[in-house]
Amino acid sequence: MKIDRTDYQVSPGKTFKLSERQTKVKPFFKSKKHYHKRLDKGTEELSELQRLHYASNRYAILLVFQAMDAAGKDGAIRHVMSGVNPQGCQVFSFKQPSSEELEHDFLWRTTCRLPERGRIGIFNRSYYEEVLVVRVHPDLLHSQGLPEGIIADQAIWEERYQSIRDFEAHLYRNGTRIIKFFLHLSKDEQAERFRDRIDEPDKNWKFSEADVRERERWDDYMNAYEACLSATSTAQAPWYVVPADVKKNARLIVSQIIRDTMEDLGMSYPTVDKARVKELQAIRKEL
């Protein structure tokens, strides 16, 4: 079964309801063996595309992953990107901002980590936290040293959406292609994964009581995500809502979307002129 990325894209400028998007869809694999076969094939294709991307050195690619806790961001990144040369790929996880980061605008800390041309950058959480976590917990704005007038302005979220759209449009105009994934997990599946983290000793380290406290704000987060995805999915930097209740399925979908986007770039390996070919042949004879 072919994976069509348009099935998961948030259409720019159209009304978007997260509740209308499924967290589980029909599997794209028939068995565990079939899953590994599809994933391995995708990994090989992505590895070749990454080599081509590095050699052509014309674009930068930024992958953004956002999700509720336990949705599988780390696993998706690890499995999908397992065949990519580490020299051409950079992964950054963004946690609570440091004191230095809070002295700058909300885009600063991620701007410093943008990928260079020829490389793939991965943001595990991102500048979108500033219109998600901070919107659910607006008291965090007071720790950012902003003027009171900005904090009190009800338009702050729309203004931040505008800043993000402008930022991503600027990156696009300068050769960065942005692919944004929201791993759409159901509340019931999250609870099951939390129980696994408690029941399995080797997963205890993953569990935090803070995760449970954030879970209590589930509806607030869904509203924040819905508003954010609606406001910031554009033709140049689209959002993809990936059903995440089945991890294997989510990984196959993410892998396909990345490959399709890279193939659309029409990249090619650099060519040399006739004089250089002649020079290389002369060198070859000396070997």
N, C-alpha and C positions, 0 to 999 in steps of 0.2 A: 504494500500500500504506500503510495507516494504522500509525502508530507508537503502540504501547500502552505507556505508562510503567510499568505494573505488571510488564511483562516484565523490567525492569531493576532494579526495587526490591529492596532487601535487606529481607526480612520481619522485623519486630521479634520477638524472642524465639524465633526458629527457628534450627536449625543451618544455618550458612552455610559453603560450601566454595568458595573462589575458583577452584579448579581446575575446578569444574563450570560456570563462566561462560565463555562464548566471548569471544575477542578479535576475532573477525570473524564477521559475520552477513550474510545476503543483503542486497544493496544496496537502499536505499529510493529509488533513482533509476535510470533506464534509460540515461541518457547524461549527459555533462557539461552540456549545455544544460538537460536536465530537472532536474539537481541545482541549477543556479543559479536556475531557476524556482521550485523548492520553497523554497530558502533565502531568496530575495527575498520570496516570499509570507510566510514565517515572520517575516522581518525587519519587514515592514510591519505584520503583526498584533501583533508584540511592541512596536513603536513606539507603536501606538494604545493598547495595554494600559499602557504606561509613562506615557503622557499621562493616562490615566484614573487610574492609581495615584497620580500626582503631585497631580492635582486633588482626589481623594477624601481624601488625606492621613490615612488611618486605619491603614495597615500600613507596615511596613518589610520589605524583602525582602533576604535575605542569600544569595548564591550562593557555595558553597565548592568549589574545585577542587583535587583531590589526584591525584597520579599519579607514576609513575616518570619519570626524565628522558627527554625526546624523545617523550612521549606526545601532545603537541599541546595543552597547556593554553592557551598564549598564542594559538594560532591559533583555537581554539574560542571564546575570549573575544572576540577581534577580529572574527571573522566573524559570530557569533551576535548580538553586541551592537552591530553596526555602525550600525544605524538608530536607536539609543536616544539621546535628547537628553543630551549630556554634563553638563548642569546637574542632571540627575536620576539620575546614575549615578557611582559612585566605585569605582575599582579599586586594590587594595593588594596588593603582592607582599611576602611575608615571607621574608626570607633568614635568615642567622645572626643570633641576637639580639645587640643592642648591650649594652655594659656597663650602661647605665641600665636596659634591659629585664630584664637578669639580676638586678637588685636587687628585682624584683617577682615575684609569683606568675606561673605560666606562662600564665595567661589574660589578664594585664594588657595586653600590647602590642596584642592584637587587640581587646580590649574598647574601647580608645581609638579604634578605627577602625570601629565599628559604624555602620550606616546609620541616618539619621533617618527618621521617618515620611514617607512619600511618595517615598522614594528607594530605589534598588537599590544594594546594596553587593556588591562582588565580591572575594573573597579568593583570590588565586593562591598556594596553600599557606596554612596557617592554624595555629591552635592544635593541630591534629592532628599537626603535626610533632613535638610533645612526646611522642606515644605511637607514633611511627613511626621517624623518624631517631634520636631519643634512645633508643628501645628497641633499635634495631639497634646503636647505639653508646652503651651505658650509661655509658661513661666521661664523657660529656658532662654527666651529672648532677653531677659534682664541680665543674664550672665554674659551677653555678647557686647556690652558696652555701647549699645546704640543710643542715639538721642531719644528722649522720651516721646517726642512727637512721632517718630517712626514706629515705635512700639505700639503706641495708642492708635495709630492709623489702621482702620479696618481694611484698607486696601493693600496691606503689607503682603498678603499671600499672592494676590494678582500681580503685584509689582515684582515679586520674586519669580513668579512664572515667566513674566516678561523678560527678566534678566536672564533666566535660563534659556529661553527661546533665542534671545539675541546672542548669547554665548555660543550656543550650539550652531546657529546660523553662521557665525563668524568662523568657527572651526571648520564647518562644511566648505565655506568659500576658500579656505586655505588647505583643503585636501584631506581633512580628517573625516572619516566615515564612522558614524555613531550608531550602534545597535543596542537597544535598551530592552532588557528582559525583566518582566515582573513574573516571578514564579507564584502562581495562583494556588494556594493551599487552602483546603477547607479547615474549619475550626475543629471538626471531629478528628481529622487526620493529624492535626497538630497535637491534639491531646494524646493520641496513640503514640506518636513519636516521643513526646515528653515522658510517657510511661516507660517506653523502651529505655530511655536515657537513665531512668531511675532504677529499673529492674536489671539492666546489664552493667556489671561493674566496670567494664572497659569503656562505657559511655557516660559514667557518672560525671566525669570532668566537663562534659558538654552542658550539663544542666545547671541553671542558675535560677534562684528564686525570683530574680528580676524578670525572667521570662514569663513567669506566672502572673506577676503584677501587670505586665504589658498585655497579656492575654485578656485581662479584665477590661481592657479598652479596645477590644476587637472591633466593635462597630465604629468607633471613632477612627480607627486605622483604616477600615474599609472605605469610609467616607473620604478620608484624606487621600487615599490612593486613587479613588475614583475621580476626584477633582483634579489631582495632579496629572494623571494619565490623560484625561480629557484635554487639559490645558497645554500639555507639553509634547503631545505626539504630533510630529510634523512629517511632511514628505521627506525632508532631509535627515531627520533623526526620529524614526518611528519607534513606538513602544510595541512590544509583543507580549501578550498575556499568555503564558505557558501553563497549561494544566499540570499541577505539580503533585497531585495525590499519589501518582505512580512515578517514582523516581526514574526508572528506566525509560519510560515514555518521554518524560521531560527532557532527558539528556539527548534522546534522538531528535526531538523537535529543535532544541537549541543548536545542536550540531548542524542540522540541515539549514536553518536560517542563516547561520554564520557563513556556511559554504556558498549558499545562493547569493548572499550579498557580496562576497568576495569575487565570485565569478562574474557578477554584473560589472565589475570595474574594468573588465577588458584588458587586464594586465598582460605584459609579454616580457620575456627576457631581453636584456639589452643586446643590441647588435653592434658589430664593429664594421668599420669601412674596409674597403679592399686593401688599402695600404697596411692596415693593422693585421689583416689576415695573412698577407704576404710576409710580414714581420714575424708572425707567430710560426709560420711554416719554416722560416729560416732558423728560428730558435729550435724548432723540433728536430731539425737535421743535426743539430749540435748535441742533442741529448744521447 
